[in-house]
Amino acid sequence: VLEQAGFVAAKIAELNQRGTPFSQMAVLYRAHYHSMELQMELTRRGIPFEVRSGLRFFEQAHIKDVSAYLKILCNPRDELAWKRAMLLYPRVGKATADKIWKLISAGEADPRLAVDAKEVQQKIPAGMRETWRIFTRTLAKLRETETHATPGKMIETVMKDGYETFLQSKYPNYESRIDDLRQLMSFADQYSSLEDLLSELALLTSMDRERDTALPGENGSLKLSSVHQAKGLEWSVVFVIWLAEGKFPSIRSLSDSNGNGEEEERRLFYVAVTRAQDELYLSYPRFAPDRGGREMIQQPSRFIVELDGKGYERLDPPNGRDSWQRKRYY
C-alpha cells in the first residue's frame, strides 16, 4: 500500500515538473479511506492537495476520537484529549467534563490512576456512574496492554470496548467510519511504539496547517476525490487507485442481495476512467494488510484483468526495501 502511495506521489511530482499543473491532476478512489496513505505521502513531499470526498483523513471526528485515547496513554496530562474522550459518553457535557478533569488532574498524581480514587468516584454524578465505569474500564484495558500491544491493537481495543457501537448508534454511514479506523489500525502497526505514531501524526498535521495558511501557488492543488464526487468533472491526468478485487469493485456491492452490485460498480469504473482527458493511470497494491494486520496478496480488479492488452503501457516501479514490497501498476 505504501509503495502504491509512493509511486503515485512520485509520478504526480514528475508530471508537475514537466509542466502539468497540480490543478489539472486528480486521484480517484472507491472509498474515502483508500486515500489515507496517499494523503500522508503527499504531505511528506509537500504536494498541495484538496480532498473533495470529505475532510482530510486525520481531520475526521472518528479519527480524532480514537486518537484522544492514545494521547491519554502517552501524555496523561493532555487536557484536550481527556475532555474529547469523556464527551463521547452519554450524560457528559462540557461542564461535567471540565469538573471531572479538575478532579483527576489536581495534585501530582497521574490522572490515569486518579480515575479510580475513592474521592473521585464519590463526586461522579449519580446519573453518569455507569458511563464513568465504561470509560475507566477502557482506559484500564489500554494501560494493561500498552507495554506489549502494537498501536494498531490499542486502536482495536478502543473500537471493541464501545466505540464501534457508538458509531453505529450515531452515524448512518458508520460502516465507512469503521473502515477508516481499520485502515488506521493497519497504518499504525507500521510503528514500533505509540509515541512514534503520534509524533508522526503531529508532524504531518502541523505541515498540513502550515500549507493551508500559505498563499495558493500558480500550480493550484491536486484533487483527491471519491468516484461518486467526481461525476461531471474532468482533469488532464487522472489516477485511479486501489483497483484490487474486493476494493474496487467493492466487496459489499458484489454481495448485494439485489444482484445489481457488479453492474453499479462497472458504471462507477466507467465514470472514473472517463474523467481523464489526456493520461490515465490505474493502480493496485500487490500486498496490503488485512483486518488482523497480516500482509495479504491483492488480486487485480476484474476491471484491470478484462483489459484487452491494447492502448496502455504497463509500469513496474522500482523495488522497495524488501522484495515482497514490490507492487505492479497498469
N, C-alpha and C positions, 0 to 999 in steps of 0.2 A: 504493500500500500504506500509506504513512504517512497519507494522507488518510482511509483506512478506519479506521485506529487512532485518529486524532484525532476522527472522527465518533462512534465507539463510546464512547470515553472521555468525550467531552463529553455524550453522551446519558445515560450512566450517572450522571455528576455531576448533571445536571439532574433525573433521576428521584429521586436521593437527596435533593436539596434539596426536592423536592415531597413527600417523606415515605416513599419506599420504601427500607428498609434495604439496605445493600450485601449483607448475607447472604441477601437474597431475590432476588438477581440473579445470573445466570451467563452466561458466554460459552463457547460450544461450537465445536469445530473438528474437522476430519477428521484432521489430523496435528499433532503437538506443535509442530513448527517454525512452523506458521501463527500461533502466538501471540506470536512474538518482538517484532514492532513494537508490539503492544498492551501487552505487559509493560513495555516501556520507556516508553510514553506514560502508562500508569497510574502508574508510579513517579515520573515528572516531575510529575504532577498531585497526587501524594500520596494516591491512592486505594488503600486496603488491598486486597490480593488474595491468594488462596490457589490454588496450582496443584495440581489433583487428578490431572493427567495425568503427573506426574513432578516432577522438580526444576525450579526456575526456570531459564530458558533459559541464563543465563550461569553457573549453578552446575554445569552438567553437565560431566563429566570430559573429554569430547572437545573442548568449547569451551575449557576451561582449558588443555588440552594444546596446542592450536594457538596460543592466546594467549601461552603461555610463549615460543614462538619470537619472536613480535612484541615481547614485552617485552625480550628479549635485545637486539634491534636498537636499541630506544630507550634502554635502560639496561643497558649491558654488565656492570655490577656487581650486577645483580639475582640474588642467590644462589638464591633460591627458584625463579626461572624457569629458571635453568641446570639445577638439580637435577631439576626436573619433566621437562624435555625429555630429559635424559640417561636418566632412569628408564624411558622408553618403549622403550628398546632392549634386546635380549636380552643376557644376561650382565652387566647393570649393576644392581647392588643399591645400597642406601643407603650402605653403607660405601665402595663403589667410587666412587659419585657424590661423596661427601664428599672422598675422596682426590684425585679429578681436579679438583674445584673449588679445593682448596688449591693445586694445581699451577698452574692457569691464572690464579688471582687474586693470586698472590704478586707483589709489586713494583708498579710504576706502569703496567706495560703493559696495554693493552686486552685483556681476556680473549678477545675475538673473534679477535685476532691471535695470542695466545699458543697457541691450539689447534694451530697449525701449527709451533710451535717444535720444534726437534730434541730438546731436552732433555725436552719434554713427551711427544713421540712415543715416546721411548725408555722412558718409565715407564708407558706404557699396557700393561696386562696382555696377554700374547700372545693369550689366548682372546677378547679383545674388540676386537682391532685392526680387523677388518672392520667391526664395529659402529661404531667410532670414525670410520672412514673415511666411512661413510654420513652420520653425524651432522655431521661437519665439512663435507662436501660440501653438505648442505642449508643450513648457515649461510653458506657461501661464495656460494651462489646468491642467498640473500636479500640479502647485502651488495652483490652486483653490481647488484641491481635497486632498492635502497632509495631511490636518488636520483630515480628516474623512474617506478617502478611504483606503481600505486594500492594502498591497503591490501588491497583485495579480491584483487588479483593476487598479493600476498605470501601470503595465505592459500591461494590456489590452488597456489602453489609448494610449500608445506609438504605439502599433500594429495597432489600428484603425485609428490613425491620420497620417498614411502614411507608417509606417514601413512594414506592411504586403504587401502593393503594391510594395514597394521597393524590397522585397524578390521575388515577382512574376516576376518582370522585370529583375532580375539579375541571379537567380539560377534556373536551370532545376528541381532541387529537392526541390523546395520551399515548397511543401506540408509537407515534413518531417521536415523542419526547423520550419514551423508553428506549427507542432505537438510538437516539442521540447519546443517552447515558451508557448504553452498551458499547457504543463506539468509543466513548470517553474511557471506559474501563480498559479496552484493548490498547488505546493510546497510552494510558497511564502505566501500564505494565512494562513499557519500554524503559522506565526509570527505576533505578535501584532503590530509591528512597522517596518518601513523601515530600521531604524537603526539596529534593531536586526537581520534582514535578511542579510544585508550587512556585519555586523560583523561576522556572522556565515560563510558566503561565503569567507570572507577574511581569517578567521582562517583555514578553510578547504583547501583553495588554498595554504596557507603557509605550511601546513602539507604535501600537495602533493609535493611541491617543495623540501622540506627537504628530503622526501623519495626518490625522483627522483635522488638526488645528492648522496645518500648513496650507498655503495657497495652492489651488489646483494647478498642475503643470499643463503645458501645451499638449502633452500626450493623453491627458484625461485619465480615466480609470478603467481597468479591466472589469468586465461584468461577470459575476458569478450568479447563476440562476438555475432554479429547477426548470425542467422542460415545460411544465404547466405555465410558469410565469413568463416563458419566452415566446409564447404563441403570438404571432403577428409581428415579431421583431426579426431583424437580420443584422449580421455582422460580417465583416470581410473574412475573418478567421474564427472558426468555432472548434472547440474541443468538447467531445462527449466522453465523460469519464465513467468508470465503474461499469463498463459493459461486460459484466460477468453474469453467468447464468444464475438466476435467483435474486440478482440485484437489479438488473435491467435486461430482461423482464423481471418484475418484482414477483417474489415467491407468493406473496399474498394475492396478487392479481391472478396468478396462474392457478391458485386454489379457489378462485371464485366459484361459488356453487351455481351461479347462473350460466357458467360456461363461456362468458364473454370476455374473460380476463385477458387472454392472449391477444385477441383482436384489438382490445383497447391499448395494450402495450405496443402493438405494432403501429398503431396510429401515433402514439407518443414518440416512438422511434422515428417515424416519418417526419413528425414536427421537428425533432431535434436535428436531423441531418439536413433538412431544408432551410435551416436558419443561416447556413454558411453561403456567402456569395462567391468566395474565391478558394479558400482552403478549408478542409475538414479533417480533423484528427479523431480517431476512435481508439479508445484505450481501455485496458483492463489489467488489474494486478494478477500476476501468476500465483501469489500467495497472499493470504490475509488471515488474521486471527478469527477463530470462531468465538462463541459466547463464553467458552471456557478458557480462552486465551491461547489455544493451540493453533499453530500455523497450519492452515489448510490450503491445499491446491485449489485454485479457482479455475473453473472451466469458462472458456469464452462464451459470451452470449450467443444464442442461436441466430441473432441478427448479424453477428460477425461471421459465424460458421456458414451462413447461407449466401455470403457474398460470392459472386461468380469468378473472382480472381482477376478481374479486369478493371482498369481505371483507377487503381490505387497502388501505393507503394508501402511495403511492409518495413517498419523501422524497429531495430533492436538496440536500445540504449546500452551503454557500457555496463558491465557487471558491477554489482555493489560490492561491499566488503567481503561477502561470502557468496559462493556460487548459488545457493538457494534463494538469494535475494533477486536474482535476475528476473526481469519482467519482459513481457512482449507487448508490443503496441502495433496497431494497424492504422 
